């Protein structure tokens, strides 16, 4: 299995799909404006919800095997195992070099 930083990077590359699946608002679309390449265990970005933009921070905690996404618009705490499962089941992305089924 991939290491924590590889999982974190792959999750950030596919963050749009995660936010879209979470349906943060029932009436406004959520647009991922950008997310930067992680610097160590931290990445920052911007989402647009309706007409408002919100910055967010994504933090990888290798000690707890988790990722935290924090913004004024949303807050998620995700275990790395759940991220790996999401990437495989929802997007067909595996992190061991094989394609999803």
Beta strands, then each sheet from edge to edge (+ up, - down):
strand 1: 30-35
strand 2: 42-49
strand 3: 52-61
strand 4: 66-71
strand 5: 75-79
sheet 1: 1+ 2- 3+ 4- 5+
end
